[in-house]
Structures are given as C-alpha cells and as structure tokens.
C-alpha cells in the first residue's frame, strides 16, 4: 500500500471527524434560548416541534454519514475499485467505454445502496413532521430520471474529456475547461427550460394583483421581467422557495406554489426584490465566472497528476487509467475543495446581505423580515446554529443576522 493510499485514508478520516464534531457542536445548541428578535417565529408547541425535527435529522444524519464513511473505507481497503475495474475490463478495454461503465457501476451502485436511507428520510422523517408530499411513484421516478440524466449528460462530458486526453495528453485540461465553461453557461441560461420540466411543471404566473405588484416593482427599478413562473414544489414538499436563473433575455424568476400559499403578496414582492438584487448586483455573473475559474484550476492540477500511476494505485487499482486516477485525485484534492468552498460561502453570505439591502432600499424591509420569519417557521429551521457550523456550511447568513442587518 502506497503513501498516497495512507494519505487518502487520512483525508477521509479527518473529514469525517471534522464533520461529526461540527454536527455535534451544532446539535448542542438546539436547546439554546431563542434570541429576543426571533421570539415571534415559533410558539412553544412549534418550537418544541422544531427542536424534535432538528434532533431527529441530527441522529439520522449521524447514521447516514457513518454508513457512507464505512462504505467508502471498506471499498478502498478491500479492493472494491480494483474489483469493479477488473469486471469492466473483462467486457472491454477501450478507455471511454471502460470509464463510462466504471463510473456507472460505482455511482448507480452507491445510489441503490443508499436508496433505503433516502426513502426513510422522505417517507418517515419528512412525513412525520408534515413536509413530505412526494408519492412513492414520484420518488422512484425521480431516481430513474436522475440516472438517465447522469448517463446522458455526465457520460457525454466524461467521454469528451477522455477523448481530449487521448488526443492532447496533459494539455487536455485546456479543452476540458472550455467544454465545462460552455456547458456551465448553457445550463445557467436554459436549465429552467430543459431540466426543470423533466421533474416539475412550470406555469406562467396568472394575471392578478400579485403579478401587477411584481411588474410595478420591476418597472420602478428598471428591471425588464417578462418571465415569471410558478413551479409545483408542493408536488414533493411543503417547504417554500424562489430562485432567479439565466441572464439577458433568458432571465426568469421562479416562485414555488408553496411560497405563494404561505406568504402575503407584499412579502412575495419583497422576496422577489431580494432575487432581483442578486441580478442587479451581478452576483449571478460573479458566481458563474468564479465557478469557471475554479474548474480551470482544478483541471490544471488534475493534469499534473493524471499520468502518475501512483494515483490509480492509491485507490487499489493495479492498472493505471484515467478513470481510476480521477477518483484518487478527487479525494486528494478534496481539502483544497473545502477551502475554496469556504471562500465561496463567505462571498455567498456577503451577497445575501447585499440582496437584502437592495430589497430594503427599493421596496421595504418589514415585509422581507416577516417573510423570512414565516419561511423559517414553516421549514422548522434552526434559529440558534453554532458559529463554526455556520462558517463551514452556511451559504446564507443566519435568520438573526439577516434581520439585524435589515433593521439597521
């Protein structure tokens, strides 16, 4: 067993310990008193339900993370990757088909093994606390659609990257970077038109007072908004959301039907003002560019390792290959990914404040505050998260921090 093998094991163990400690620190604050500014979010019965929901998810999360950790370690230590590689090579030795079959077996196999956990989360935990609206047929149909998308889209991208590698050697990363950049821009523009309809129904917001208020706000801030859609989020969950996608003529705002049902019209416009703030402040462009740059850096570093047989051997695969080295590299690179993730989360939290400020300045702070409180209440969210957990995992500021910012 090589030095890289032990480095990979060490990385996996340290990551598991770190996440377990963070989860534990966060769980220890579940019973903390609610901050005065948030006393009106829950009544006593609702707060007790919120605490029970968080504790249930914490305990279940500990089981699922431990299971995933043990499964990954076992696969590494007992030669699981070598077994899959040899099985695939008994069918074909062509690099592209071999890689597609290798990743297909591992990803779909992992998904199948974890289906019972996902099923329990959806139909036991989420059901118990009144969130789940997913039918069993929808649950399994989503799985099948996800596998098909992974096979078609993921398979096509992986095939092209390996093809670039065969043609250009270590310079493949330049062509792969261009491919991923184009794909990222395309998906940002057309995700709502192409991917979302495979899972959800989207309909234009019907004429009425809400649409009039939204259009009036958009006109007042000089924001051309012709695409306002409602998505049937209630098909799967009672939790509400809204998001902005695309840019230029393809920009659109999507409101969950649960959001429309849970909030007053003034609150919905305030939420939309926040989303418009992201666009006006060019957060979407920043995130897209940052994602493309980080992808380029990752692919460049990958090109330095991909031809090293030791990287394939580090996961127990005896015959060096692009696909085996890719998995070894992904684990070795994960500490750097954690650091870049922390940086992106920092910017994301900063951008949320800026979007809140935009909504406050162009519309009003109060309806945004009340909407945030209602959404937190309806999702039984954690009002007292541990600062370390927030720093590591939150892409949004805490509810308390956002409200304090809006009241300034």
ABEGO torsion letter per residue (X at the ends): XBAAAAAAAAAAAAAAAAAAAAAAAAAAAAABBBBAAAAAABBAAAAAAAAAAAAAAAAAAAAAAAAAAAAAAAAAAAGAAAAAAAAAAAABABAAAAAAAAAAAAAAAAAAAAAAAAAAAAAAAAAAAGABABBAAAAAAAAAAAAAAAAAAAAAAAAAAAAAAAAAEAAAAAAAAAAAAAAAAAAAAAAAAAAAAAABBBBBBBBEAAAAAAAAAAAAAGBBBABBBBBBAAAABABBBBBBBEBEAABBBBBBAAAAAABBAAAAAAAAAAAAAAAAAGAAAAAAAAAAAAAAAAAAAAAAAAABAAAAAAAGBABBBAAAAAAAAAAAAAAAAAAAAAAAAAAAAAAAAAAAAAAAAABBAAAAAAAAAAAAAAAGBBABBBAAAAAAABABBBAAAAAAAAAX
